[in-house]
């Protein structure tokens, strides 16, 4: 393999892995505050379509990203209202958000399938994804507010007793997660693809959820996990291109099988997973009166 | 000014009335929201609602189609109830359905030129085994390695779909099918008998009703049902009572997977008649909504399956007559689940109206 091919592969991996990093770091922040949002896939799709449609209509990239982030805030705000105020089941609400997002994005994007656009240079976003991971890590482990966020995720009753607003912290965690998922989606439709297609995220939202577990809720490890996954899936595409004779379907299973194997390795040490996972994950908070 | 943050007061006991009313409220609110969405898209809401909810079921053919769609939904949903009652979030029914179709359908392909009354029952058993085995994987991983069943069952969906894809473009491809990715047709003995000539409603609906009745019996009359319920309400109490948690996990996933597998086999040996890529329009995922909307109760699930089946038919008609993408069905399905989950707190809480908050 010549050096050019090698650099080419690295570039492809960087560009393909970035949406996973955005979505996973957003979900990590949400989960750190004690909330599991399974709506990642739906929020990514709505983020992707709103960015794309805004770009086609207005021609402004800035506006496209603003509208997309706003859609992420709205979608996750809906989720937050249900799980925080109405105390609904987080697993079911997240699933509803994904199903709703799949439907909504297809409806919004109906007339825009196949519309050509000028894609943006992705490397700004690649760099941004590394920066965000660093900032999130700094926030959680070096700032007071970050400590409060982690405390709320570990024990909401203790945090409440100390006078911190559990609902406000969780709302911020959920909204940050939603905007990151929308950013992941808009990156896909404007830089990576660049186009709109129904269900174009193709299960990346679910892999992002698995990455949070893989990273044992540590921000830095999101990068490690995402790049292992990204690398494996690009390698599998290249093996096919290099003429390795093996049914393509089995290569395509690789990311899902890898996710499962990693989950087994991470989870089998019960003590470690217990110490890493936010203790209040999925437990609703009711102040009582 | 509407107060979006309700004042809540915990009820001593869950309200039975609300338990029944919540799904009704959710469906009503969904229809209201739907008419607002249609109006915003520039349609006469009454015409749109009629197209979506009434005209699809105004003929006997329409009713039959409704039952064809409700058949797999209800069966998968009662299966899921075994898991959900015990707080096991099996969201991989789509994969279990696919593997049921692969195992049962494989038997059908093996005997495509044979006839005999035993072929269909054999296929159904194959479907149940395929689904149950696929459902057992997340259960075994959870028991042995403590993995999260939400993620593993979901990853297995994608793997199952790829296995089906490999089979229909590779070894099982119809030799006379040119290059279409589909298998040959099952023989007549491998097809679900139709209940009425000219209508697509098939024997699978009887299987679904048997499955629903069997689960009602298990939930309300057997020790297993009691154990599932107790360990769902309070895992600590269940452990203290000496219930075997691992056994409960395995059983819930076996039932859930087997029911989904039979539903998948019912689809391929019923309306479809062969194997190809898109055997299920997301039935496995939609059944999760059906299970919740039916409050995990077998009778409730029957009603819920009819309501959700109507969103499929309505979406098809909306696409045909109003040029709205069929994905609008997913919007309605998402909305109904949102409203259901949002109003669910009425079961356990009272809303208290106070002035000057």
Interface residues (C-beta under 8 A of the other chain):
Chain A: X38 X42 X78 X81 X82 X85 X86 X87 X88 X89 X91 X92 X93 X95 X96 X97 X99 X100 X101 X102 X103 X104 X106 X107 X110 X198 X203 X206 X209 X210 X213 X247 X249 X250 X252 X253 X256 X257 X259 X260 X263 X264 X267 X268 X270 X273 X286 X288 X289
Chain B: X4 X5 X6 X7 X8 X9 X10 X89 X91 X141 X144 X145 X146 X147 X148 X150 X151 X152 X154 X155 X156 X158 X159 X162 X163 X165 X166 X170 X285 X286 X288 X289 X292 X324 X325 X327 X328 X329 X330 X331 X332 X333 X334 X335 X337 X338 X341 X342 X343 X344 X345
